[in-house]
Amino acid sequence: MSGQTQRLNVVPTVTMLGVVKARLVGATRGHALLKKKSDALTVQFRQILKKIVTAKESMGDIMKTSSFALTEAKYVAGDNIKHVVLENVREASLRVRSRQENVAGVKLPKFEYTSDADANKNDLTGLARGGQQVQQCRAAYIKAIEVLVELASLQTSFLTLDEAIKTTNRRVNALENVVKPRLENTISYIKGELDELEREDFFRLKKIQGYKKREIEKQMLLKKVESNLPLHKAVSYNSSNLLAVGDKDEDIIF
């Protein structure tokens, strides 16, 4: 479908012209707002992407450090340290909570970790041997959990923003390439039809005025002719009387 024929099927009236103009104003305003929203989401998307890259780069070193600390704890305290730790733990010392953050109308999930007050209740674990390595291993894995929670939050926000940006861009493109051109073509069509109707009315009025003018001239001509007719009759009557009443000339004899 060409751009000129892509228009709404409406009746070309002044009222409909006002309605379509109002719709065009709303579409233009909505397009501007959605464009700003898309730009804001794109900026936030790039910031989150940078944070994800940084978190993944640091996660490798942190996971390596925590694994090495676990190996040290097992080497010093023995392989039974795992069962000792599990027996002393009754509930998790770190908890993850979720909340939502509003960015340009898009709700992004955020994960946060919290530490309980009794986080250090297992400080006596490995008191016989390897206690220091156990605490170092615990601190290393707490740091690893923090990075994992942050990375999970960033990854979830990344995916949510990706879908929101795609949806917003589709709406922006639809308004820019479909809705606004269609409304503009409709306005042009209505204006053209109204101009044509106005030219027809003007031509009709000119014809009516010309007809009335000719009728008035015809009536004035008839009145003028009727007013001059008695004068001609009087002139012809008087001339005939003058010829009849005049003196008779004498005959001339040669």
Secondary structure by P-SEA (a helix, b strand, c coil): cccccccccccccaaaaaaaaaaaaaaaaaaaaaaaaaaaaaaaaaaaaaaaaaaaaaaaaaaaaaaaaaaaaaaacccaaaaaaaaacccccbbbbbbbbbcccbbbbbbbbbbccccccccccccccaaaaaaaaaaaaaaaaaaaaaaaaaaaaaaaaaaaaaaaaaaaaaaaccaaaaaaaaaaaaaaaaaaaaaaaaaaaaaaaaaaaaaaaaaaaaaaaaaaaaaaaaaaaaaaaaaaaccccccccc
